[in-house]
Amino acid sequence: MGKRWQRVCVFLPAGLGDVIKSSFWLREVKRQAETLNLIAAGSNQTEELAVKVLGVADKVIQLSFTEFTVRGYLSYASRFFLRDMRRIRAYEYDLLLIPLANPLARFISPFVRAKLKHINFSPNDDVREEYARMADLGVHVSDPEPFHTSALHSERFLTVFSSEKTNIVVSPFCANSPGSPRDWRGFPALMERLMKEGYNLILVGNGELDSPLEGIHDLRWKTSISDLAWLIREADGVISIDSFPFHLAYALGTPVVGIFGPIPGSKRIPPVIDPGGVRTLHRVPDAIPEGDRHTIRRRVDPRNNVYTRGITVDEVISSLEALLKVPQGRNT
């Protein structure tokens, strides 16, 4: 059977977690295309993830846009967008995909419609709905493993693992948005409890702590994308907010407890994931309707996040313990 498309381009101005979420169907798209290029306007580590770790892209074109704010979007649209779109059109792709929640989709459409067979996914936070739209392209995900795990080698971190204790990777930080509405204030107390109960903790991410606990393996600011993927694959479990390490864990099949807000985990996990290895904790206050999450997201005070405020340390620990008791089918 021949390839369905010759040259495919995926425009993904989003975070690294969104690359992971897309990777399950990007692998299938790549099987049906001669070449698949990814256009990224997020982290400068997107290329390492998409090309070296995931193997879903033949090439990554990095755009100038790096800010995840309304001001950033407007600044990018006015200063860099026309120049970048001229670069993209020069490739003459026969298919352009715009997946996931994408505020720039409305800007892109007029520029690409004349040149490309254009499929525009409207801004959307529900990953499962996106998968349904992919079915219109004949893309039915059959491969539950998006990683080239044989390429993950980070033995320099072997000393952080304990052979006698349960090894848990903890990520309390939002990779791109310090003080994010996704934050949960219970992490210091959680880590202290886990240490008292005999867990070996490995702290990752790029956030700041007022007073890191003694005895925790602190790898903040020290890991590459490949390093982090290796650590999470080797760990017994992961606890994370809705950020990149959470999505790495579910893609690798490592048991993970996710603390979500304002968007619930049920809308952020691709349907190809076995939910048996994932627990997501989320609260919707009675005064805030679920459908209003786009508006609420912009006005949540991260110091008093109404979507995570009711989540307790006991609840997180019991969720972790429940996952660790279930035999896991790791993607190794």
C-alpha positions in Angstrom: 0.0 0.0 0.0 1.4 3.4 -1.1 1.7 6.5 1.0 -1.5 8.6 1.3 0.3 11.9 1.3 3.6 13.1 0.0 4.5 16.1 2.3 2.6 16.8 5.5 3.1 19.7 7.8 1.7 20.0 11.3 1.5 23.5 12.9 1.7 23.1 16.6 2.2 26.4 18.5 1.8 24.7 21.9 3.7 23.3 24.8 5.7 20.1 24.9 2.8 18.3 26.6 0.8 19.0 23.5 3.5 17.4 21.3 3.1 14.3 23.4 -0.7 14.3 23.2 -0.4 14.7 19.4 2.3 12.1 19.1 -0.1 9.1 19.2 -1.8 10.1 16.0 1.3 11.8 14.5 3.0 8.4 14.3 0.0 7.2 12.3 0.1 10.3 10.0 3.8 9.7 9.5 3.2 6.2 8.3 0.9 7.5 5.7 3.2 10.3 4.5 6.5 10.5 2.7 7.7 13.3 5.0 6.2 14.9 8.1 7.5 18.3 9.3 6.5 19.9 12.6 6.2 23.7 12.9 6.6 24.6 16.6 6.3 27.9 18.4 6.7 26.6 21.9 9.8 25.4 23.8 13.2 25.4 22.1 13.4 21.7 23.2 10.5 20.7 20.8 13.0 19.5 18.2 14.7 17.1 20.7 11.3 15.7 21.7 9.7 15.4 18.3 12.8 14.2 16.3 15.1 12.5 18.8 12.8 11.1 21.4 9.4 10.6 19.7 10.6 10.1 16.2 7.4 11.6 14.9 8.9 14.4 12.7 11.5 14.5 10.0 12.1 18.1 10.6 11.1 20.8 13.1 10.7 24.4 12.0 11.0 26.7 15.0 9.0 29.9 14.9 9.7 33.1 16.7 6.7 33.0 19.0 7.5 31.9 22.5 5.1 33.6 24.9 1.9 32.0 26.1 0.0 35.1 26.8 -2.6 37.2 25.0 0.0 40.0 24.6 2.4 37.4 23.3 0.0 36.2 20.7 -0.7 39.7 19.5 3.0 40.6 19.5 3.8 37.5 17.4 1.0 38.1 15.0 2.1 41.6 14.3 5.9 41.2 14.3 6.8 37.7 13.1 3.7 36.0 11.7 3.8 37.2 8.1 7.5 36.4 7.8 7.1 33.0 9.3 4.2 32.1 7.1 6.1 33.0 4.0 8.7 30.5 5.1 6.1 27.8 5.6 4.3 28.4 2.3 7.6 27.9 0.4 7.6 24.3 1.3 4.4 23.6 -0.7 3.0 20.9 1.5 0.0 19.1 0.2 -1.6 18.8 3.7 -1.4 21.1 6.7 -2.8 20.0 10.1 -3.6 22.4 13.0 -4.3 20.2 16.0 -5.2 20.8 19.6 -6.2 24.1 21.3 -4.7 26.6 18.9 -5.4 30.3 19.2 -3.4 31.1 16.1 -5.6 29.0 13.8 -7.7 32.0 12.9 -4.7 33.9 11.8 -3.3 31.0 9.7 -6.3 30.2 7.6 -6.3 33.1 5.1 -2.6 32.6 4.4 -2.5 28.9 3.7 -5.9 28.3 2.1 -4.8 29.3 -1.4 -1.7 27.1 -1.3 -2.6 24.0 0.8 -5.2 21.4 1.2 -6.0 22.9 4.6 -7.6 21.2 7.5 -8.3 23.6 10.3 -9.1 22.2 13.8 -10.9 24.9 15.7 -9.5 25.8 19.1 -10.4 22.9 21.4 -9.3 21.7 24.8 -10.8 18.2 24.5 -8.2 15.9 23.2 -10.7 13.1 22.7 -12.7 15.3 20.4 -9.6 16.0 18.4 -9.1 12.2 17.9 -12.6 12.0 16.5 -11.7 14.7 14.0 -8.6 12.8 12.9 -10.8 9.8 12.0 -12.1 12.0 9.1 -8.6 11.8 7.6 -8.6 8.1 7.9 -6.2 8.2 10.8 -7.1 5.5 13.3 -4.4 5.2 16.0 -3.4 1.6 16.4 0.1 2.1 17.9 -0.1 2.8 21.7 3.7 3.4 21.9 4.8 6.8 20.7 8.4 6.6 22.0 11.6 5.3 20.6 12.5 4.0 24.1 15.6 2.3 22.9 17.1 5.8 22.3 16.7 6.8 25.9 20.0 6.5 27.7 20.7 8.6 30.8 22.6 6.3 33.1 24.3 9.3 34.7 21.2 9.6 36.9 21.2 5.9 38.1 22.4 7.0 41.5 19.1 8.8 42.3 17.2 5.5 42.3 16.9 3.3 45.3 16.7 -0.5 45.1 15.1 -0.7 48.6 12.5 2.1 48.3 9.7 3.0 45.9 11.0 5.6 43.5 8.6 8.5 42.7 9.3 11.4 40.3 7.6 14.6 41.5 6.9 17.6 39.3 5.0 20.4 41.0 5.8 23.0 38.3 4.2 24.2 35.1 7.0 24.2 32.5 6.1 27.4 30.7 4.0 29.4 33.2 5.4 30.0 36.7 2.5 30.9 38.9 0.1 29.0 36.6 -3.6 28.4 37.4 -2.6 24.7 37.3 -0.6 25.1 40.5 -1.4 23.1 43.7 -0.3 24.4 47.0 -0.1 21.0 48.7 3.2 19.8 47.2 5.6 20.7 50.1 3.4 18.9 52.6 2.9 16.0 50.2 6.7 15.5 49.7 7.3 15.7 53.4 4.6 13.0 54.0 6.0 10.8 51.2 9.5 10.9 52.7 8.2 10.0 56.1 6.4 7.0 54.6 9.6 5.8 53.1 9.4 6.8 49.4 12.5 7.9 47.5 11.6 11.2 45.8 13.1 12.7 42.6 12.2 16.3 42.0 12.2 17.5 38.4 11.1 20.6 36.5 12.2 24.2 36.4 10.3 25.8 39.3 11.5 27.4 42.5 11.0 26.1 46.1 11.4 28.2 49.2 13.2 25.5 51.1 13.8 22.2 49.3 13.5 19.2 51.6 16.7 17.5 52.7 17.0 14.0 51.3 15.1 14.6 48.0 17.1 14.1 44.8 16.8 17.6 43.4 17.2 17.5 39.6 15.5 20.8 38.8 17.1 22.5 35.8 19.4 19.5 35.3 17.6 17.3 32.8 17.2 17.3 29.0 14.0 16.0 27.4 15.7 12.6 26.9 17.0 12.6 30.5 13.5 13.3 31.8 11.9 10.6 29.7 14.5 8.1 30.9 13.9 9.1 34.6 10.1 8.8 34.3 10.4 5.5 32.4 12.6 4.0 35.2 10.5 5.4 38.1 7.9 3.4 39.9 5.4 6.3 39.8 5.0 10.0 39.0 3.0 12.8 40.7 2.6 15.9 38.6 0.3 18.8 37.7 -1.0 19.1 34.2 2.3 19.8 32.6 4.9 18.0 30.4 6.1 15.4 33.0 2.5 14.1 33.4 2.1 13.6 29.7 5.5 11.9 29.5 4.5 9.5 32.2 1.2 8.4 30.6 2.9 8.1 27.2 5.6 5.8 28.7 3.1 3.8 30.7 4.5 4.8 34.1 1.8 5.0 36.8 1.0 8.7 37.3 -1.2 10.8 39.6 -2.2 14.1 37.8 -3.5 17.1 39.7 -5.6 19.1 37.2 -7.2 22.5 37.1 -9.0 24.2 35.5 -9.4 21.6 32.7 -10.1 18.1 34.0 -7.8 15.2 33.1 -10.6 13.4 31.3 -10.4 16.0 28.5 -6.6 16.0 28.3 -5.7 12.3 27.9 -5.8 10.7 24.4 -8.3 7.8 24.3 -5.5 5.3 23.3 -4.2 5.5 26.9 -5.1 2.8 29.3 -6.8 4.7 32.1 -5.8 1.9 34.5 -2.3 3.5 34.9 -3.6 7.1 35.4 -5.4 8.9 38.2 -6.4 12.5 37.8 -7.7 14.7 40.6 -9.8 17.8 39.8 -12.4 19.9 41.5 -15.2 22.0 39.9 -16.6 24.5 42.4 -20.4 24.7 42.4 -20.3 28.4 41.6 -18.3 27.9 38.4 -19.9 26.0 35.5 -17.7 23.4 33.8 -18.3 25.0 30.4 -16.9 28.3 31.5 -13.3 27.0 31.8 -11.9 29.2 29.0 -13.0 32.4 30.8 -12.1 31.1 34.3 -8.6 30.0 33.2 -7.6 33.7 32.7 -8.7 34.9 36.1 -7.8 32.1 38.5 -5.4 33.2 41.2 -2.7 30.6 41.3 -2.2 31.2 45.0 -5.7 30.2 45.7 -6.7 27.9 42.8 -10.3 27.0 43.2 -9.8 23.9 40.9 -7.2 22.3 43.1 -7.9 23.8 46.5 -10.0 20.9 47.6 -7.5 18.2 46.8 -5.8 16.8 49.9 -2.5 15.2 50.5 -4.2 12.1 51.8 -6.1 11.9 48.5 -3.0 12.1 46.4 -1.2 9.5 48.4 -4.1 7.1 48.4 -4.4 7.5 44.6 -0.7 6.7 44.2 -0.9 3.7 46.5 -3.8 2.3 44.5 -1.9 2.7 41.2 1.2 1.0 42.6 -0.8 -2.1 43.6 -2.0 -2.7 40.1 0.3 -4.7 37.7 1.5 -2.2 35.0 2.0 -2.9 31.3 5.0 -0.6 30.8 5.9 0.7 27.4 9.6 -0.3 27.6 
